[in-house]
Amino acid sequence: MTHNIVTHKSKTVAVLLCLTLGSIGAHRFYLGHPWLACSWILLTIVCLASGAMVVITALLCIEALVLLFRSKAYYKRVEQVEVVT
């Protein structure tokens, strides 16, 4: 038998994480996208090495705006869990 587990994430928390800890992908970890979070970390390392932190700042501002205007459905996750009785 399977059950659906619905989790809701806060849009406000996601945007604030993006603006404060976005360079380490905290907002993507929070939303359940660990591979995208790792890509943010990698991008930050590359930008730090090349001295282009303006690029990462601009991308994070764009990312925060995208998160701000996403629909409520984007922040809702439905997972099916197998229940063993």
C-alpha positions as CSV (number, residue, x, y, z in Angstrom):
1,M,0.0,0.0,0.0
2,T,1.3,3.5,-0.8
3,H,0.6,6.8,0.8
4,N,1.1,10.3,-0.6
5,I,3.1,12.7,1.6
6,V,2.7,16.3,0.7
7,T,5.3,18.8,1.9
8,H,4.9,22.6,1.5
9,K,8.0,24.9,1.3
10,S,7.8,28.6,2.1
11,K,8.4,31.0,-0.8
12,T,9.6,33.6,1.6
13,V,12.2,31.3,3.1
14,A,13.4,30.2,-0.3
15,V,13.9,33.8,-1.5
16,L,15.7,34.9,1.7
17,L,18.0,31.8,1.5
18,C,18.7,32.7,-2.1
19,L,19.6,36.3,-1.2
20,T,21.7,35.4,1.9
21,L,23.2,32.0,1.4
22,G,22.5,31.5,-2.3
23,S,26.2,31.2,-3.3
24,I,26.4,27.9,-1.5
25,G,23.0,26.7,-2.9
26,A,21.1,26.9,0.4
27,H,17.8,27.8,-1.4
28,R,18.1,24.8,-3.7
29,F,18.9,22.4,-0.8
30,Y,15.8,23.8,1.0
31,L,13.6,23.2,-2.1
32,G,14.9,19.7,-2.5
33,H,17.1,20.1,-5.5
34,P,20.6,18.9,-4.3
35,W,22.1,18.7,-7.8
36,L,21.2,22.3,-8.6
37,A,22.6,23.3,-5.2
38,C,25.9,21.6,-6.0
39,S,26.1,23.4,-9.3
40,W,25.7,26.7,-7.4
41,I,28.6,25.8,-5.2
42,L,30.7,24.9,-8.2
43,L,29.7,28.1,-10.0
44,T,30.7,30.1,-6.9
45,I,34.1,28.4,-6.7
46,V,34.7,29.2,-10.4
47,C,33.7,32.8,-10.0
48,L,35.9,33.2,-6.9
49,A,38.8,31.7,-8.8
50,S,38.3,34.1,-11.7
51,G,37.4,37.1,-9.6
52,A,34.0,37.5,-11.2
53,M,31.8,37.7,-8.1
54,V,29.7,40.3,-9.9
55,V,28.4,37.5,-12.1
56,I,27.3,35.3,-9.2
57,T,25.6,38.4,-7.5
58,A,23.7,39.1,-10.7
59,L,22.7,35.5,-11.1
60,L,21.5,35.3,-7.5
61,C,19.3,38.4,-7.9
62,I,17.8,36.9,-11.1
63,E,17.3,33.6,-9.2
64,A,15.6,35.4,-6.3
65,L,13.2,37.1,-8.7
66,V,12.4,33.8,-10.5
67,L,11.6,32.2,-7.1
68,L,9.5,35.2,-6.1
69,F,7.3,34.9,-9.1
70,R,6.9,31.1,-9.2
71,S,3.4,29.6,-8.6
72,K,2.5,28.0,-5.3
73,A,2.5,24.6,-6.9
74,Y,6.2,24.8,-7.4
75,Y,6.7,24.9,-3.6
76,K,4.5,21.8,-3.0
77,R,6.0,18.3,-3.3
78,V,4.1,15.0,-3.4
79,E,6.0,11.9,-2.6
80,Q,4.7,8.3,-2.6
81,V,5.8,6.2,0.3
82,E,5.4,2.4,0.4
83,V,3.8,1.4,3.7
84,V,4.6,-2.1,4.9
85,T,2.1,-3.6,7.3
